[in-house]
Amino acid sequence: MVYDWGIPLDGTNYPPGTNYPYNGGYSFNSPLPGPAQNPLNVAATMNQFTGVVTFTSYTPGAFVTVTKVTAYKCNIKVAEIYREIQIALLNNCIITQPPVSPTIVYNTPPDVQDLLGNPLNAIIDTVYAGDTVDITLVAFDFEALPATAGGGPQSLSLSATGSQFGTNFTNASAGCPFPPCATLTPPLIDSVPPITNLFFPLTLQTRFFWITDCNHLPKNLGCVTLSSTYNFVLKVYDNFCPSPAVNFNTLTIVVLAPPPVQPARMKCADVLANGNVQLTFMPPIDTGEADTNQFFKAFYVYRSTTGTGGPYTLLDSLKGFKITNYDTVITYFDGTANGNAGAVSYYVTIRSGCDLEPRSVSDTISTMFLQVSQVGLDASLTWNPLMTPLPPSSTRKYYIWREQPPAGSANWVLIDSTTSTTYLDPVFVCADSINYRIHVVDTSTANCVSRSNIDGALLQSAVPNITSPSFRSTEVLANGDVALCWVGSLDTAQYFSQYSVYHSLVRNGPYVKIGNVSVYSTNAYTHVGANANNQINYYYLTLTAGCDATNLQESTTIPSDTLASMLLSLNNGTVGFADLNWNPLRRPLPATSTGTYIINRRVPPGAWAVIGNTIDTTYRDTIVLCDTLIQYRVDIGDASACFSKSSVDEDQFTSGGDIIDNPSIRCLAVQANGDVQISWVAPADPNNFFAAAQIYHASTPAGPYVLVGTVNNYATTTWLHVGANANAGVQYYYMKSLSGCDGITSDGSTSDTLASMLLSVSNATLGFADLTWNAMHTPSLASAAGPYRVMRRSTGIGAYVQIGTTANLTFRDTITTCNVPLEYRIELDDNAPCTSISSADNDVFTYLGNIIGNPTLRCVSVNANGSILLTWENPGPVSFADFNEYEIWRDNGTGFALLDSVSNSAINTFTDNTANGNSQSYAYYLVTQSGCTGQEDNGLNGNILNSIYLTTAGVIGQANLSWLPFLLHYLLQR
């Protein structure tokens, strides 16, 4: 159907069919107001597929529109329908009218949106068949009815059209041409005759729900192709009078066929021992197509036993998969195949979506059918390819595996790889069946292996290929017997007869057969009574076997290598050494040997220990033990895991023993009584040869040094020198180690010489304690690089407290206390760890103390009786600590002399009762005595004030006054 504008007919004229004329600015295809009437107008347009008319008009009036709907069938017009629709656009259709409110609000269509608040009017969506369309429509209109209609809130109503709606808008199974049908929940539409509009106050909400499927795809009905585009119109309008506002919402859903799922990826076809086949494949490669996997339905496995060309028959289907991971590994077990009888080929198809397209087909994979035969001197292997070419996720090689003879040993080894489907393996057995198998390895996430069937053939060398045993070792046992070890020939047990063992006491023979070994897998023999602890024995081996499969003729091989038992001889003639000599296993050594003799030593009853190795047949071992029985043995290894071992020899050995270093003397700690605690680090003594540590002492650096102590315990690292008198003078020490087997040997040197630290403290400088001491060692020991710690306490009382550090040999301590007895000592740490301590020294120390300034003399007042009252202002120091007295000095005309003193710093007056201020003037000043001695002044006198001596003379009519001393200003009173 096609929608278009139609021309209205004037029914008043006959014959009918006359076109009805339009006013200027209007026409049949522009019947509603447009920009020509108002620039704000949007001209009406019609969707030719849905018939929906959209426009915006600010121009009121009544307008006639005609919609022409033309129906086509097989591209031939079969019907044409005209519908005349009159549209009235009202002006000033207001919600509230004066005098209720001066504001004019015009009625607007209801707002329609989804649950996320997005507006809905025209939605076009494309979905795949099987997708679900689920949209919730929410409409609201909070405008009011006009006052003439009673006011109050508006109500909303919903109507819906669309061919795919189900019965009563609620039935998803019936009522539409192609179920499933679309539904509305709740429908909100009156579907029971007589049909009436249902109105809901303020808001309404409904859910549009439609499950699409393959039934909604385009269909061919004869020459007609039905479209898969479906239109649903939801009309929401209010009950405003005189004209409701309407909101049309069109949902256009286009249903497409799901894209076909891509082919599966074939990875491995593995033939099991019973001929069954295990397939390994993976889902298709992720093409990035959205929602592809939700359309997967099933895998179909096809099989052919007549080659890759087929015919193929459906073997099985695999359903129920939810392929959400393209790395999913899928395995299928074919229990009816027989991959041991021939190649079996497979491919996999996929049904997906609506199954409208041809199903995707995987690559063809075949089990590898291996056939083995002898061609000339080679085993000829042929097989069919797994895939052509091999999968890109494989190593792109065929790996050749061979079962070591005899057949059925299950000892498989990888012998080669090839990119071909044929291989020649040289025959290496006399006559035996050998099996082969072909592998292809996949390195993708599938991590699988394709294996061919197992096939073999009776293979035979063209000529007898009997080789001698490979003789590898001789082991001398504790009782002198000799154990022999060899590697058998490549001939198989089917034609083996025996190994023969030959012996001689002379390398060049004659040799005598001493035994046979008739079990092929036995590669060892013990020569009982060989007396190999006292003599050298020589051996070789032969093998007797038949290689001719027809005549079974037995042949004996030529002798193997000749090996000798190793006889070890010791010599202890040199003190401190053991000299070892032995005969070679063979000269030259067998090519399979390690080429190195291993020297073993044991001090009974201890365990054997490896002490060295050599390529010669002599060895000198350094002896560090004293008069000890030591055993030796020589071994040599072979690539076969066989070991040759010599006879064991023993003897008494001794050495001078280890002469260890001298102790490392580190610390000298002077005790309170003058004794000295000596600390050291013991020297390395890995072999326990320590005998004693000797301590030597002198009172001068040049000596003589006298042995004053011996420590016999290696773990003891301190010793106290009693009576050292280190408080009176510097004491000197060094040490020696005694070690070796005799326990009295030293290395001829001495340790470092250390001097005890003698501390001297001086109080000669007021306010300071000056400390000096001697160095323990020059230069300083690397382990005691400093700094020195200066320690102090009240003399003889309590613990020492650190007051400072220094890298020098002097230190000045500032004294801030009066007449305090202090004791000092010096400490120096060493990383041994230990601490050196100096002698202690003490004295009484003081400083000047708190010197207080002089008072300021303010008034000198003569009392009536002639005594004089002094008033002063006390000094203002931070502290009156160490205050003693204020001295009062007076000059009575013969010079200043100390008059008296005041011992209370709070007093600021003094009365001079010895003065007669009525007869003369006196001068005064004050001096403060303070400090640690109490008689320290600040070096200055206080200010001087004089008493005033007044005299008068009578003259008629006046009194003449004169006084001394003369000042600038006086206050006269009468």
WODA-V604782 format. One record per helix or strand. SS is the DSSP state (h for helix, s for strand). FROM is the first residue (numbers start at 1). TO is the last residue. If there is no record, write none. Layout:
BEGIN
<<SS/FROM/TO> <SS/FROM/TO>>
END
This chain:
BEGIN
<<s/2/5> <s/9/9> <s/19/19> <s/27/27> <s/30/30> <s/42/46> <s/53/56> <s/61/73> <s/76/89> <s/94/94> <s/106/106> <s/111/113> <s/119/119> <s/122/128> <s/132/140> <s/144/144> <h/147/149> <s/153/153> <s/155/161> <s/165/165> <h/167/169> <s/182/185> <s/199/201> <s/203/211> <h/214/216> <s/219/221> <s/224/226> <s/229/238> <s/246/256> <s/265/271> <s/277/282> <h/292/295> <s/296/304> <s/313/319> <s/329/334> <s/345/352> <s/360/361> <s/365/366> <s/370/375> <s/378/383> <s/394/394> <s/398/403> <s/412/418> <s/422/426> <s/431/442> <s/449/451> <s/455/460> <s/470/476> <s/482/487> <s/496/504> <s/512/517> <s/524/527> <s/538/546> <s/554/556> <s/563/564> <s/568/571> <s/577/582> <s/593/602> <s/609/614> <s/618/622> <s/628/638> <s/643/645> <s/649/653> <s/664/670> <s/676/681> <s/692/698> <s/706/711> <s/718/721> <s/732/739> <s/745/745> <s/754/755> <s/759/762> <s/768/773> <h/782/784> <s/788/794> <s/801/806> <s/810/814> <s/820/830> <s/834/837> <s/841/845> <s/856/862> <s/868/873> <s/883/891> <s/896/902> <s/909/912> <s/923/930> <s/936/936> <s/945/946> <s/949/955> <s/958/964>>
END
